[in-house]
Amino acid sequence: MSIFDAARGVEGRRDPANISATGHQVDCERIGETWLGQPVNSLSALVFVVCGLVITTRRPERLWVGVALMATGIGSFLFHGPMPAGSQWAHDVTLAWILVAVPGVGTRWHEWVKLPGLILLGAFFALASGFAEPVFVILTAISIVVLLKRDRSLATYGPLTLLVFTAGLGRLGATGWPLCDPDSLLQPHAVWHLGSAAAVMWWALAAPEPTSRPAEAG
């Protein structure tokens, strides 16, 4: 069984037992036999795409933040919805990409966090998919430190507060945690999708550009 199929059941749906074995977070919502395996989580992921489009049109100097956010939405939609082979990989790669793009775009690392960063992350997760959770934690911590070092105004504190709050709700709603109800239309993981997408858009539209290099579109 390949790394892409390790979390899929015999009917092409993710088997919670297999997901647990891979070390990835189970997102509570019951997996059905319809095209959208987890309809609430998958449809809420499309908010990433909408927010990414807003960023690309309103802040062209942060174009690649918007592109990475849209990619995150597509990867998450595939992972929670139709769940084709490779969707876990797409989910992990694109989520890591936005965590790199947000602190990196507009800095001396600008060129590296665009397509080269995506390619490097894709190769890494193809070889080391089991390290997704610790990688997300590390990249999130680095991003928060970098953003707060750069700017400590409401334009940064506000989005980070929203992100942390909805991430906490998402964790409390994970499988086996107090807020988990697999059959509910109110899925905490979906709330995290909405909150984190809104937080990135809020930051991208409101936060000042870093002073380490000139603003650059694309």
Summary of the structure (lengths in Angstrom):
residues: 218
radius of gyration: 17.0
end to end distance: 39.2
largest distance: 52.3
contacts: 721
relative contact order: 0.16
helix: 63%
strand: 0%
